[in-house]
Amino acid sequence: MATYSRIAVVQQMKETGIVPVFYHSDTQTCKEILKACYDGGARVFEFTNRGDFAHEVFGELVKYAVKELPGMMLGVGSVIDAGTSALYLQLGTNFIVSPLVNAEMAKTCNRRKVAWMPGCGSVTEINYAEELGAEVVKIFPGSQVGGPSFVKAVKGPLPWASIMPTGGVSPTKENLQEWFSAGVHCVGIGSKLFIKNEDGKFDLQKVQAKVEEAINIVESLR
């Protein structure tokens, strides 16, 4: 079962501001990236449900985080149905992120009091997701849906909405300032955090530094 309550996850997302989003089929690589993000200050991390046996990798990551990374809230993204949600709940996910709104997923997560963060692209979808119990809604793909201006517009009729854009977010001061000035709850950032060497391997020191830099930028903007 989840280690952290959905309210604790939502609060931590807001406090840190940055949610790294990552997938790799190799378990050891995932552990190294997770540790680098942790050392950089991240306390919420989204593992993408992508590829065969992704759930097996995630199960090992959960065990590793519980044992070695106290305070790390590990969750899963790109989940689109209730059955897959149940699978990850059994593996101990602390939250589930989806690119879409699915009422059966909401029910499955709500029964376990686990945070469910559906992907929305309109005020109607955001309102419906909140009716289903979503504390945080994801806008995806963030830049294609409308970027920071979309978030600002949504906050007019729905000032209580907690929005997390993923897609089109960069760990730069200019980009983060646009999103946080618009009123986001937090942002999800993928490949732009995960710097590689010339040989194609991840540079863990640079990943740690980039995560730390992004979190510091968010702190400076508040």
C-alpha positions as CSV (number, residue, x, y, z in Angstrom):
1,M,0.0,0.0,0.0
2,A,1.0,3.7,-0.3
3,T,3.4,5.0,2.2
4,Y,2.1,8.6,2.0
5,S,-1.4,10.0,2.1
6,R,-2.8,11.8,-0.9
7,I,-2.9,15.0,1.0
8,A,0.8,14.7,2.0
9,V,1.7,14.0,-1.7
10,V,-0.2,17.1,-2.9
11,Q,1.4,19.3,-0.3
12,Q,4.8,18.0,-1.1
13,M,4.3,18.7,-4.8
14,K,3.4,22.3,-4.0
15,E,6.3,22.7,-1.6
16,T,9.0,21.3,-4.0
17,G,7.4,22.6,-7.2
18,I,9.2,20.2,-9.5
19,V,8.2,16.6,-10.3
20,P,10.8,14.7,-12.3
21,V,9.2,12.4,-14.9
22,F,11.3,9.5,-16.1
23,Y,11.3,6.0,-17.6
24,H,14.0,3.5,-18.4
25,S,13.7,-0.3,-18.8
26,D,16.8,-0.9,-16.7
27,T,16.2,-1.0,-13.0
28,Q,19.7,0.0,-12.0
29,T,19.6,3.1,-14.2
30,C,16.2,4.1,-12.7
31,K,17.7,3.7,-9.2
32,E,20.6,5.9,-10.1
33,I,18.4,8.6,-11.6
34,L,16.0,8.5,-8.6
35,K,18.9,8.9,-6.2
36,A,20.3,11.8,-8.3
37,C,16.9,13.6,-8.2
38,Y,16.6,12.9,-4.4
39,D,20.1,14.3,-3.8
40,G,19.1,17.3,-5.9
41,G,16.1,18.0,-3.5
42,A,13.2,16.3,-5.3
43,R,10.8,14.5,-3.0
44,V,8.2,13.6,-5.5
45,F,9.1,11.5,-8.6
46,E,6.9,10.2,-11.4
47,F,7.9,6.9,-13.1
48,T,6.3,6.5,-16.5
49,N,4.4,3.4,-17.2
50,R,5.9,2.6,-20.6
51,G,7.2,-0.6,-22.1
52,D,6.9,-4.2,-21.2
53,F,7.5,-5.1,-17.6
54,A,7.5,-1.5,-16.5
55,H,5.6,-2.5,-13.4
56,E,8.4,-4.9,-12.4
57,V,10.9,-2.1,-12.6
58,F,8.6,0.1,-10.5
59,G,8.2,-2.5,-7.8
60,E,11.9,-2.6,-7.3
61,L,12.1,1.2,-7.3
62,V,9.5,1.4,-4.5
63,K,11.4,-1.1,-2.4
64,Y,14.6,0.9,-3.0
65,A,13.0,4.3,-2.2
66,V,11.5,3.0,1.1
67,K,14.8,1.6,2.2
68,E,17.3,4.1,0.9
69,L,15.5,7.4,0.2
70,P,13.4,8.5,3.2
71,G,10.8,11.0,2.3
72,M,10.8,10.2,-1.4
73,M,7.2,10.0,-2.7
74,L,7.3,7.7,-5.7
75,G,4.3,7.5,-8.1
76,V,3.5,6.3,-11.6
77,G,2.3,8.1,-14.7
78,S,0.8,7.3,-18.1
79,V,-1.8,5.0,-16.6
80,I,-5.1,5.0,-18.6
81,D,-7.3,2.3,-17.0
82,A,-8.6,1.0,-13.6
83,G,-6.9,-2.4,-14.0
84,T,-3.4,-0.9,-14.4
85,S,-4.1,1.5,-11.6
86,A,-4.9,-1.5,-9.3
87,L,-1.7,-3.2,-10.3
88,Y,0.4,-0.2,-9.3
89,L,-1.6,0.3,-6.1
90,Q,-0.6,-3.2,-5.1
91,L,3.0,-2.3,-5.8
92,G,2.8,0.6,-3.4
93,T,2.5,3.7,-5.6
94,N,1.9,6.9,-3.7
95,F,0.0,8.6,-6.6
96,I,-1.2,7.9,-10.1
97,V,-1.0,10.3,-13.0
98,S,-3.0,9.8,-16.2
99,P,-3.1,11.6,-19.6
100,L,-6.9,11.4,-19.5
101,V,-10.0,11.4,-17.3
102,N,-11.4,8.0,-16.4
103,A,-14.0,7.7,-13.7
104,E,-13.2,4.1,-13.0
105,M,-9.6,5.0,-12.3
106,A,-10.9,7.7,-9.9
107,K,-13.0,5.1,-8.0
108,T,-10.1,2.6,-7.8
109,C,-7.7,5.2,-6.4
110,N,-10.3,6.8,-4.1
111,R,-11.0,3.5,-2.4
112,R,-7.4,3.4,-1.3
113,K,-7.2,7.2,-0.6
114,V,-4.3,7.4,-3.1
115,A,-3.9,10.6,-5.1
116,W,-5.2,10.4,-8.7
117,M,-4.1,13.2,-11.1
118,P,-5.9,13.0,-14.5
119,G,-4.9,14.8,-17.7
120,C,-7.3,17.6,-18.7
121,G,-7.5,19.9,-21.7
122,S,-10.5,22.1,-20.9
123,V,-12.4,23.8,-18.1
124,T,-15.1,21.1,-18.4
125,E,-12.6,18.3,-18.0
126,I,-11.0,20.0,-15.0
127,N,-14.3,20.5,-13.3
128,Y,-15.4,16.9,-14.0
129,A,-12.0,15.6,-12.6
130,E,-12.5,17.6,-9.4
131,E,-16.0,16.2,-9.1
132,L,-14.4,12.8,-9.2
133,G,-12.1,13.7,-6.3
134,A,-8.9,14.9,-8.1
135,E,-6.9,17.3,-5.8
136,V,-4.4,18.1,-8.6
137,V,-5.2,17.9,-12.3
138,K,-2.6,17.5,-15.0
139,I,-2.7,19.5,-18.2
140,F,-1.2,17.5,-21.0
141,P,0.5,18.2,-23.3
142,G,1.1,21.5,-21.5
143,S,2.3,23.6,-24.3
144,Q,-0.1,22.3,-26.9
145,V,-3.1,22.7,-24.6
146,G,-2.3,26.4,-24.3
147,G,0.7,26.9,-22.1
148,P,0.8,29.3,-19.2
149,S,-1.9,31.5,-20.7
150,F,-4.3,28.5,-20.5
151,V,-3.6,28.0,-16.8
152,K,-4.1,31.7,-16.1
153,A,-7.4,31.6,-18.0
154,V,-8.6,28.5,-16.2
155,K,-7.8,30.1,-12.8
156,G,-10.4,32.8,-13.5
157,P,-13.5,30.7,-13.2
158,L,-11.8,28.0,-11.2
159,P,-9.4,29.8,-8.8
160,W,-9.3,26.7,-6.5
161,A,-8.0,24.5,-9.3
162,S,-4.5,23.0,-8.6
163,I,-2.8,22.5,-11.9
164,M,0.3,20.5,-12.9
165,P,1.5,21.0,-16.5
166,T,3.6,18.3,-18.1
167,G,5.0,18.7,-21.6
168,G,6.5,21.9,-22.7
169,V,8.1,22.7,-19.3
170,S,11.8,23.6,-19.2
171,P,14.0,23.9,-16.1
172,T,14.9,27.5,-16.9
173,K,14.1,30.6,-15.0
174,E,12.3,32.2,-17.9
175,N,10.0,29.2,-18.5
176,L,9.3,28.4,-14.9
177,Q,8.5,32.0,-14.2
178,E,5.8,31.9,-16.9
179,W,4.2,28.8,-15.5
180,F,4.3,29.8,-11.8
181,S,3.2,33.4,-12.5
182,A,0.2,31.8,-14.2
183,G,-0.6,30.0,-11.0
184,V,0.4,26.4,-11.4
185,H,0.5,24.0,-8.3
186,C,3.7,22.4,-9.6
187,V,5.3,21.3,-12.9
188,G,6.3,17.9,-14.3
189,I,9.6,17.9,-16.2
190,G,11.0,15.0,-18.3
191,S,13.9,14.7,-20.6
192,K,15.3,18.2,-20.1
193,L,16.3,17.3,-16.5
194,F,18.1,14.1,-17.5
195,I,21.4,15.2,-19.1
196,K,23.6,12.7,-20.9
197,N,27.3,12.5,-21.6
198,E,28.7,12.2,-25.1
199,D,28.7,8.4,-24.8
200,G,24.9,8.5,-24.3
201,K,25.0,7.6,-20.6
202,F,23.3,9.7,-18.0
203,D,25.5,12.3,-16.2
204,L,24.2,11.8,-12.7
205,Q,26.1,14.8,-11.2
206,K,24.6,17.0,-13.9
207,V,21.1,15.5,-13.3
208,Q,21.4,16.3,-9.6
209,A,22.6,19.8,-10.2
210,K,19.9,20.5,-12.8
211,V,17.2,19.3,-10.4
212,E,18.6,21.4,-7.5
213,E,18.8,24.4,-9.8
214,A,15.2,24.0,-10.9
215,I,13.9,23.7,-7.3
216,N,16.0,26.8,-6.3
217,I,14.5,28.7,-9.2
218,V,10.9,27.8,-8.1
219,E,11.8,28.9,-4.5
220,S,13.1,32.3,-5.8
221,L,9.8,32.8,-7.7
222,R,7.6,32.5,-4.7
